[in-house]
Amino acid sequence: MPDTSRMNRLAAFALSCASLAAVAAPSDGPLKDITHVRVGNYGAPSTSVSSKEELGPLLTELSEMRSKQWKQVDTRLTCYSTLTVMNGPKTVAIFRVGPETLVERPVGKTDLAYSLSITGDDLPVVRKHLAEAAPAICR
């Protein structure tokens, strides 16, 4: 007959590990060595932000959001905006921005997606750039 006490402890340990993984932060911390960010609204052409004066506040804001507690879940958004963070031709991070949710999508196939609840007061620099981009074409 199996040792139920040991199995219960193992199950409790596995559950606690899963709980810690469910509330986490995405990727590798602050965004650095970024050359430009492509900013675009749903279905519209994107624009590129590449000047250091504009990149600094944008990356600071995204790094601050990355330091918060995210949920490891790929929240489905409709009619979202996208920020593609790049180092030269290489994509470093992909963010989808909805009215109430920020999602960091995986760059690699084995990476995980993370979601964070946001309000209208969050991401003022990001929202400024999105307002300057072509309007969304939502169907």
Buried (B, 14 or more C-beta within 10 A) or exposed (E): EEEEEEEEEEEEEEEEEEEEEEEEBBBEEEBEEBBBBBBBBBEBEBBEBEEEEBBEBBBEBBEEBBEEEBBBEBBEBEEBBBBBBBBEEEEBBBBBBBEEBBBBBBBEEEEBBBBBEBEEEBBEBBBEBBEEBBEBEEE
